[in-house]
């Protein structure tokens, strides 16, 4: 590092102080350059010139780095879904009340005259109600290959309903909605919601549609939690349950991953304690949160096959020196994570991510947790004898994955909490490469159901390298299991 020679002299005029700073500034011959950091500043500058109503259109597109099997996620047009407005209050698990609420939903298939062919499809954390293309929205949905004529959810046979959950940002009431009591965005004045609250709101929609009983409650990831909660709340109104890559009790590792996502998001100065709707959104925090999430959605073996240790392309080098490593994305896996974060950071509301991920963390069907939250089982479940620690361990494991010598200490507690589900045929589907909702959680779910007296539990483990996102991608195995169970 070298400095310009500076000879002190008296400077006059309004620029005297600035002149001193200019001439005494150090000069570096190799100034560090970080395009990945500077990109955030460019994005922020663009957002300052963009109205909040058009933020979603400012998301960059880079087809060359978008290649891969990921299904599309996009903010749906409000004219492409239905909205049910319920003017009555919705009492929530943790003591708060929504004075009224909206539920965004879409449907596929034909409702039978008896209204007995309805499947309620529950979404994961960030998905909208747009599970498949419709006449109002021809864009592919997040489960496009699973919903339709002859598919896993066969619209020739079933009437499919998919909603955006309470707390979301795609048409249902959430933190970005207007609080009718103040006329302002709820922001973080929005009450804490639970998976049970989401399901209660969905059943209010079903009441509006005059659907007394579901043929099936089907969900993947967080949707798997909802599918269980639906049967727990209304066992008399749910004919079958499908839980794919879900859980009955969030694991500490999953809680830790989601906490890390919320932490980087809330550390973004633009988050402003959740009150950012009249200013800049926390786009950098959202991008980093999505990168963390993406790591949990896929698997190392898949990335070995897909990216390996390949590096991003550079202009042809004239020097025979080794390639200089960069502190910004250098490996293809880094460019992939960067792209995934960039694509997502303005499509989804930051507060919705915080609220819904917290709802996933606090979901726990063990009897002790349910009692602590004053969640009482339906009257029909109270007649089942209470389980004791001596209850036989009924295996749900495959021959290649025998049950553990010592079952989890919470298994009996979980079985007791799941007694309301004892008479509902249930499909539990897990993925061996899933690191977010591990296959051990699927096994304990199936075990607990059988210990609770459910003799109609179908349990399958899938191989493959796609990790948690297998439920989005493995049409043959996931779709085949669902089709066979529902038939």
QUIBELKA-V17736 format. One record per residue. N is the residue number from 1. SS is DSSP state (helix for helix, strand for strand, loop for the rest). PSI is psi in whole degrees, 0 to 359 (* if undefined). NEAR is the number of other ideal C-beta (glycine too) atoms within 8 Angstrom. Layout:
# QUIBELKA-V17736
n=N ss=SS psi=PSI near=NEAR
n=N ss=SS psi=PSI near=NEAR
This chain:
# QUIBELKA-V17736
n=1 ss=loop psi=135 near=6
n=2 ss=strand psi=162 near=6
n=3 ss=loop psi=146 near=8
n=4 ss=loop psi=143 near=8
n=5 ss=loop psi=129 near=4
n=6 ss=loop psi=121 near=7
n=7 ss=loop psi=114 near=4
n=8 ss=loop psi=133 near=3
n=9 ss=loop psi=158 near=4
n=10 ss=loop psi=123 near=3
n=11 ss=loop psi=139 near=8
n=12 ss=loop psi=165 near=4
n=13 ss=loop psi=171 near=5
n=14 ss=loop psi=344 near=3
n=15 ss=loop psi=13 near=7
n=16 ss=helix psi=315 near=9
n=17 ss=helix psi=317 near=6
n=18 ss=helix psi=325 near=7
n=19 ss=helix psi=319 near=9
n=20 ss=helix psi=315 near=9
n=21 ss=helix psi=322 near=8
n=22 ss=helix psi=310 near=7
n=23 ss=helix psi=339 near=8
n=24 ss=loop psi=5 near=8
n=25 ss=loop psi=135 near=7
n=26 ss=loop psi=149 near=6
n=27 ss=strand psi=129 near=8
n=28 ss=loop psi=137 near=6
n=29 ss=loop psi=333 near=6
n=30 ss=loop psi=76 near=4
n=31 ss=loop psi=128 near=5
n=32 ss=loop psi=142 near=4
n=33 ss=loop psi=120 near=5
n=34 ss=loop psi=86 near=8
n=35 ss=helix psi=325 near=7
n=36 ss=helix psi=329 near=9
n=37 ss=helix psi=317 near=8
n=38 ss=helix psi=335 near=9
n=39 ss=helix psi=326 near=8
n=40 ss=helix psi=320 near=11
n=41 ss=helix psi=322 near=8
n=42 ss=helix psi=316 near=8
n=43 ss=helix psi=316 near=10
n=44 ss=helix psi=321 near=12
n=45 ss=helix psi=320 near=8
n=46 ss=helix psi=320 near=9
n=47 ss=helix psi=328 near=12
n=48 ss=helix psi=338 near=7
n=49 ss=loop psi=6 near=5
n=50 ss=loop psi=133 near=9
n=51 ss=loop psi=154 near=5
n=52 ss=helix psi=333 near=7
n=53 ss=helix psi=344 near=4
n=54 ss=helix psi=19 near=8
n=55 ss=helix psi=321 near=11
n=56 ss=helix psi=334 near=8
n=57 ss=helix psi=349 near=5
n=58 ss=helix psi=358 near=10
n=59 ss=loop psi=130 near=10
n=60 ss=loop psi=157 near=6
n=61 ss=loop psi=132 near=5
n=62 ss=loop psi=83 near=8
n=63 ss=helix psi=327 near=6
n=64 ss=helix psi=328 near=5
n=65 ss=helix psi=2 near=9
n=66 ss=loop psi=0 near=9
n=67 ss=loop psi=143 near=5
n=68 ss=loop psi=177 near=6
n=69 ss=loop psi=4 near=5
n=70 ss=loop psi=135 near=7
n=71 ss=loop psi=162 near=11
n=72 ss=loop psi=142 near=8
n=73 ss=loop psi=126 near=10
n=74 ss=loop psi=155 near=8
n=75 ss=loop psi=118 near=7
n=76 ss=loop psi=151 near=12
n=77 ss=loop psi=132 near=5
n=78 ss=helix psi=339 near=7
n=79 ss=helix psi=357 near=4
n=80 ss=helix psi=2 near=10
n=81 ss=loop psi=163 near=16
n=82 ss=strand psi=152 near=7
n=83 ss=strand psi=123 near=10
n=84 ss=strand psi=122 near=10
n=85 ss=strand psi=123 near=7
n=86 ss=strand psi=113 near=13
n=87 ss=loop psi=349 near=4
n=88 ss=loop psi=151 near=6
n=89 ss=loop psi=151 near=7
n=90 ss=strand psi=109 near=14
n=91 ss=strand psi=133 near=4
n=92 ss=loop psi=164 near=13
n=93 ss=loop psi=320 near=10
n=94 ss=loop psi=30 near=8
n=95 ss=loop psi=349 near=4
n=96 ss=loop psi=173 near=7
n=97 ss=strand psi=134 near=8
n=98 ss=strand psi=126 near=11
n=99 ss=loop psi=331 near=6
n=100 ss=loop psi=171 near=12
n=101 ss=strand psi=158 near=11
n=102 ss=strand psi=145 near=12
n=103 ss=strand psi=121 near=17
n=104 ss=strand psi=136 near=15
n=105 ss=strand psi=157 near=14
n=106 ss=strand psi=157 near=15
n=107 ss=strand psi=156 near=9
n=108 ss=strand psi=146 near=12
n=109 ss=loop psi=190 near=12
n=110 ss=loop psi=130 near=5
n=111 ss=loop psi=127 near=7
n=112 ss=loop psi=157 near=8
n=113 ss=loop psi=327 near=3
n=114 ss=loop psi=354 near=5
n=115 ss=loop psi=40 near=11
n=116 ss=loop psi=15 near=7
n=117 ss=loop psi=29 near=12
n=118 ss=strand psi=130 near=15
n=119 ss=strand psi=125 near=15
n=120 ss=strand psi=117 near=14
n=121 ss=strand psi=120 near=14
n=122 ss=strand psi=142 near=17
n=123 ss=loop psi=165 near=16
n=124 ss=loop psi=189 near=8
n=125 ss=loop psi=308 near=10
n=126 ss=loop psi=9 near=7
n=127 ss=loop psi=152 near=9
n=128 ss=loop psi=185 near=15
n=129 ss=loop psi=352 near=14
n=130 ss=loop psi=77 near=17
n=131 ss=loop psi=332 near=16
n=132 ss=loop psi=163 near=13
n=133 ss=loop psi=150 near=8
n=134 ss=loop psi=176 near=10
n=135 ss=loop psi=334 near=3
n=136 ss=loop psi=339 near=7
n=137 ss=loop psi=102 near=11
n=138 ss=loop psi=355 near=5
n=139 ss=loop psi=143 near=8
n=140 ss=loop psi=142 near=7
n=141 ss=loop psi=175 near=12
n=142 ss=loop psi=341 near=12
n=143 ss=loop psi=40 near=12
n=144 ss=loop psi=320 near=12
n=145 ss=loop psi=0 near=6
n=146 ss=loop psi=347 near=14
n=147 ss=strand psi=121 near=14
n=148 ss=strand psi=179 near=11
n=149 ss=loop psi=125 near=6
n=150 ss=loop psi=1 near=5
n=151 ss=loop psi=185 near=12
n=152 ss=loop psi=312 near=12
n=153 ss=strand psi=90 near=16
n=154 ss=strand psi=111 near=13
n=155 ss=loop psi=352 near=14
n=156 ss=loop psi=340 near=6
n=157 ss=loop psi=323 near=6
n=158 ss=loop psi=157 near=12
n=159 ss=strand psi=113 near=13
n=160 ss=strand psi=133 near=15
n=161 ss=strand psi=130 near=14
n=162 ss=strand psi=133 near=13
n=163 ss=strand psi=158 near=14
n=164 ss=loop psi=133 near=14
n=165 ss=loop psi=157 near=13
n=166 ss=loop psi=134 near=14
n=167 ss=loop psi=348 near=15
n=168 ss=loop psi=189 near=13
n=169 ss=loop psi=15 near=10
n=170 ss=loop psi=48 near=12
n=171 ss=loop psi=337 near=13
n=172 ss=loop psi=159 near=15
n=173 ss=loop psi=129 near=10
n=174 ss=loop psi=190 near=15
n=175 ss=loop psi=331 near=16
n=176 ss=loop psi=355 near=11
n=177 ss=loop psi=164 near=10
n=178 ss=strand psi=128 near=7
n=179 ss=loop psi=115 near=10
n=180 ss=loop psi=341 near=7
n=181 ss=loop psi=342 near=4
n=182 ss=loop psi=337 near=5
n=183 ss=loop psi=5 near=5
n=184 ss=loop psi=167 near=7
n=185 ss=strand psi=141 near=10
n=186 ss=loop psi=315 near=12
n=187 ss=helix psi=225 near=14
n=188 ss=helix psi=10 near=9
n=189 ss=helix psi=353 near=5
n=190 ss=loop psi=138 near=12
n=191 ss=loop psi=154 near=8
n=192 ss=loop psi=131 near=10
n=193 ss=loop psi=156 near=13
n=194 ss=loop psi=169 near=13
n=195 ss=helix psi=322 near=12
n=196 ss=helix psi=322 near=10
n=197 ss=helix psi=319 near=14
n=198 ss=helix psi=317 near=15
n=199 ss=helix psi=321 near=12
n=200 ss=helix psi=317 near=10
n=201 ss=helix psi=321 near=15
n=202 ss=helix psi=321 near=15
n=203 ss=helix psi=335 near=12
n=204 ss=helix psi=323 near=13
n=205 ss=helix psi=315 near=14
n=206 ss=helix psi=321 near=13
n=207 ss=helix psi=318 near=8
n=208 ss=helix psi=323 near=8
n=209 ss=loop psi=1 near=8
n=210 ss=loop psi=40 near=6
n=211 ss=loop psi=109 near=9
n=212 ss=loop psi=324 near=5
n=213 ss=loop psi=136 near=10
n=214 ss=strand psi=139 near=13
n=215 ss=loop psi=320 near=11
n=216 ss=strand psi=151 near=12
n=217 ss=strand psi=116 near=15
n=218 ss=strand psi=132 near=15
n=219 ss=strand psi=154 near=17
n=220 ss=strand psi=145 near=12
n=221 ss=loop psi=236 near=14
n=222 ss=helix psi=331 near=15
n=223 ss=helix psi=330 near=15
n=224 ss=helix psi=325 near=16
n=225 ss=helix psi=315 near=15
n=226 ss=helix psi=322 near=16
n=227 ss=helix psi=322 near=16
n=228 ss=helix psi=317 near=16
n=229 ss=helix psi=324 near=13
n=230 ss=helix psi=315 near=18
n=231 ss=helix psi=328 near=15
n=232 ss=helix psi=317 near=12
n=233 ss=helix psi=316 near=11
n=234 ss=loop psi=69 near=9
n=235 ss=helix psi=333 near=14
n=236 ss=helix psi=349 near=7
n=237 ss=helix psi=4 near=10
n=238 ss=strand psi=119 near=14
n=239 ss=loop psi=319 near=8
n=240 ss=strand psi=158 near=13
n=241 ss=strand psi=135 near=16
n=242 ss=strand psi=120 near=15
n=243 ss=strand psi=114 near=15
n=244 ss=strand psi=122 near=15
n=245 ss=loop psi=43 near=15
n=246 ss=loop psi=199 near=17
n=247 ss=loop psi=157 near=13
n=248 ss=loop psi=359 near=15
n=249 ss=strand psi=112 near=13
n=250 ss=loop psi=134 near=10
n=251 ss=loop psi=156 near=10
n=252 ss=helix psi=323 near=5
n=253 ss=helix psi=320 near=7
n=254 ss=helix psi=321 near=14
n=255 ss=helix psi=318 near=10
n=256 ss=helix psi=317 near=8
n=257 ss=helix psi=317 near=12
n=258 ss=helix psi=328 near=12
n=259 ss=helix psi=318 near=9
n=260 ss=helix psi=320 near=9
n=261 ss=helix psi=313 near=14
n=262 ss=helix psi=325 near=13
n=263 ss=helix psi=313 near=8
n=264 ss=helix psi=329 near=12
n=265 ss=helix psi=313 near=16
n=266 ss=helix psi=342 near=10
n=267 ss=loop psi=346 near=7
n=268 ss=loop psi=122 near=12
n=269 ss=helix psi=331 near=5
n=270 ss=helix psi=344 near=13
n=271 ss=helix psi=320 near=13
n=272 ss=helix psi=46 near=9
n=273 ss=helix psi=24 near=6
n=274 ss=helix psi=354 near=11
n=275 ss=loop psi=72 near=9
n=276 ss=loop psi=4 near=13
n=277 ss=loop psi=339 near=8
n=278 ss=loop psi=11 near=5
n=279 ss=loop psi=214 near=7
n=280 ss=loop psi=136 near=9
n=281 ss=loop psi=158 near=11
n=282 ss=loop psi=68 near=15
n=283 ss=helix psi=324 near=15
n=284 ss=helix psi=316 near=12
n=285 ss=helix psi=320 near=15
n=286 ss=helix psi=321 near=18
n=287 ss=helix psi=314 near=13
n=288 ss=helix psi=322 near=11
n=289 ss=helix psi=319 near=14
n=290 ss=helix psi=325 near=13
n=291 ss=helix psi=317 near=12
n=292 ss=helix psi=315 near=12
n=293 ss=helix psi=318 near=10
n=294 ss=helix psi=324 near=11
n=295 ss=helix psi=325 near=8
n=296 ss=helix psi=343 near=11
n=297 ss=helix psi=336 near=9
n=298 ss=loop psi=194 near=10
n=299 ss=loop psi=154 near=11
n=300 ss=helix psi=315 near=5
n=301 ss=helix psi=322 near=8
n=302 ss=helix psi=317 near=12
n=303 ss=helix psi=330 near=10
n=304 ss=helix psi=316 near=8
n=305 ss=helix psi=322 near=7
n=306 ss=helix psi=321 near=7
n=307 ss=loop psi=326 near=10
n=308 ss=loop psi=218 near=7
n=309 ss=loop psi=31 near=5
n=310 ss=loop psi=146 near=6
n=311 ss=strand psi=158 near=9
n=312 ss=loop psi=154 near=9
n=313 ss=loop psi=144 near=3
n=314 ss=loop psi=159 near=7
n=315 ss=loop psi=153 near=3
n=316 ss=loop psi=132 near=4
n=317 ss=loop psi=134 near=7
n=318 ss=loop psi=343 near=3
n=319 ss=loop psi=150 near=4
n=320 ss=loop psi=10 near=2
n=321 ss=loop psi=158 near=5
n=322 ss=loop psi=154 near=3
n=323 ss=loop psi=131 near=6
n=324 ss=loop psi=119 near=5
n=325 ss=loop psi=147 near=5
n=326 ss=loop psi=150 near=6
n=327 ss=loop psi=351 near=4
n=328 ss=loop psi=179 near=8
n=329 ss=loop psi=125 near=10
n=330 ss=loop psi=315 near=8
n=331 ss=strand psi=153 near=11
n=332 ss=helix psi=326 near=10
n=333 ss=helix psi=327 near=8
n=334 ss=helix psi=318 near=10
n=335 ss=helix psi=328 near=11
n=336 ss=helix psi=312 near=11
n=337 ss=helix psi=320 near=12
n=338 ss=helix psi=317 near=12
n=339 ss=helix psi=316 near=11
n=340 ss=helix psi=317 near=12
n=341 ss=helix psi=319 near=15
n=342 ss=helix psi=320 near=11
n=343 ss=helix psi=329 near=11
n=344 ss=helix psi=335 near=13
n=345 ss=loop psi=340 near=12
n=346 ss=loop psi=3 near=11
n=347 ss=loop psi=341 near=10
n=348 ss=loop psi=144 near=11
n=349 ss=loop psi=132 near=9
n=350 ss=helix psi=318 near=14
n=351 ss=helix psi=324 near=14
n=352 ss=helix psi=320 near=14
n=353 ss=helix psi=318 near=16
n=354 ss=helix psi=312 near=13
n=355 ss=helix psi=315 near=14
n=356 ss=helix psi=322 near=14
n=357 ss=helix psi=327 near=12
n=358 ss=helix psi=323 near=11
n=359 ss=helix psi=324 near=16
n=360 ss=helix psi=318 near=14
n=361 ss=helix psi=319 near=11
n=362 ss=loop psi=0 near=8
n=363 ss=loop psi=126 near=14
n=364 ss=strand psi=115 near=9
n=365 ss=loop psi=12 near=12
n=366 ss=loop psi=148 near=12
n=367 ss=helix psi=322 near=9
n=368 ss=helix psi=320 near=8
n=369 ss=helix psi=318 near=11
n=370 ss=helix psi=318 near=13
n=371 ss=helix psi=320 near=8
n=372 ss=helix psi=328 near=6
n=373 ss=loop psi=11 near=9
n=374 ss=loop psi=36 near=5
n=375 ss=loop psi=110 near=8
n=376 ss=loop psi=135 near=4
n=377 ss=loop psi=156 near=10
n=378 ss=loop psi=151 near=11
n=379 ss=helix psi=326 near=5
n=380 ss=helix psi=338 near=8
n=381 ss=helix psi=342 near=11
n=382 ss=loop psi=343 near=7
n=383 ss=loop psi=347 near=4
n=384 ss=loop psi=132 near=9
n=385 ss=loop psi=143 near=3
n=386 ss=loop psi=137 near=5
n=387 ss=loop psi=148 near=10
n=388 ss=loop psi=169 near=6
n=389 ss=loop psi=345 near=4
n=390 ss=loop psi=2 near=4
n=391 ss=loop psi=134 near=9
n=392 ss=loop psi=142 near=5
n=393 ss=loop psi=112 near=9
n=394 ss=loop psi=114 near=7
n=395 ss=loop psi=147 near=7
n=396 ss=loop psi=12 near=11
n=397 ss=loop psi=155 near=8
n=398 ss=loop psi=167 near=5
n=399 ss=loop psi=326 near=5
n=400 ss=loop psi=351 near=3
n=401 ss=loop psi=77 near=8
n=402 ss=loop psi=159 near=6
n=403 ss=loop psi=151 near=10
n=404 ss=loop psi=153 near=6
n=405 ss=loop psi=318 near=3
n=406 ss=loop psi=106 near=3
n=407 ss=loop psi=156 near=9
n=408 ss=loop psi=141 near=6
n=409 ss=loop psi=338 near=4
n=410 ss=loop psi=2 near=8
n=411 ss=helix psi=316 near=13
n=412 ss=helix psi=320 near=11
n=413 ss=helix psi=320 near=10
n=414 ss=helix psi=318 near=16
n=415 ss=helix psi=320 near=15
n=416 ss=helix psi=321 near=12
n=417 ss=helix psi=334 near=14
n=418 ss=loop psi=13 near=16
n=419 ss=helix psi=325 near=13
n=420 ss=helix psi=343 near=11
n=421 ss=helix psi=7 near=15
n=422 ss=loop psi=339 near=12
n=423 ss=loop psi=7 near=6
n=424 ss=loop psi=119 near=13
n=425 ss=strand psi=131 near=10
n=426 ss=strand psi=134 near=16
n=427 ss=strand psi=123 near=15
n=428 ss=strand psi=123 near=14
n=429 ss=strand psi=123 near=17
n=430 ss=strand psi=166 near=16
n=431 ss=strand psi=126 near=16
n=432 ss=loop psi=336 near=9
n=433 ss=loop psi=6 near=13
n=434 ss=loop psi=121 near=14
n=435 ss=loop psi=351 near=8
n=436 ss=loop psi=307 near=12
n=437 ss=loop psi=85 near=14
n=438 ss=loop psi=158 near=11
n=439 ss=helix psi=335 near=11
n=440 ss=helix psi=327 near=6
n=441 ss=helix psi=326 near=13
n=442 ss=helix psi=321 near=18
n=443 ss=helix psi=315 near=14
n=444 ss=helix psi=331 near=14
n=445 ss=helix psi=313 near=15
n=446 ss=helix psi=320 near=13
n=447 ss=helix psi=313 near=16
n=448 ss=helix psi=321 near=14
n=449 ss=helix psi=316 near=15
n=450 ss=helix psi=322 near=12
n=451 ss=helix psi=332 near=14
n=452 ss=loop psi=355 near=14
n=453 ss=loop psi=4 near=9
n=454 ss=loop psi=112 near=13
n=455 ss=loop psi=3 near=5
n=456 ss=loop psi=57 near=7
n=457 ss=strand psi=122 near=12
n=458 ss=strand psi=123 near=10
n=459 ss=strand psi=129 near=12
n=460 ss=strand psi=145 near=9
n=461 ss=strand psi=135 near=12
n=462 ss=strand psi=145 near=12
n=463 ss=loop psi=213 near=6
n=464 ss=loop psi=174 near=10
n=465 ss=loop psi=5 near=8
n=466 ss=loop psi=354 near=15
n=467 ss=helix psi=215 near=15
n=468 ss=helix psi=325 near=15
n=469 ss=helix psi=6 near=10
n=470 ss=helix psi=325 near=15
n=471 ss=helix psi=343 near=13
n=472 ss=helix psi=340 near=10
n=473 ss=helix psi=330 near=9
n=474 ss=loop psi=80 near=11
n=475 ss=helix psi=320 near=9
n=476 ss=helix psi=308 near=6
n=477 ss=helix psi=313 near=9
n=478 ss=helix psi=312 near=15
n=479 ss=helix psi=320 near=13
n=480 ss=helix psi=320 near=9
n=481 ss=helix psi=317 near=12
n=482 ss=helix psi=313 near=16
n=483 ss=helix psi=316 near=11
n=484 ss=helix psi=322 near=7
n=485 ss=helix psi=323 near=11
n=486 ss=helix psi=341 near=14
n=487 ss=loop psi=* near=4
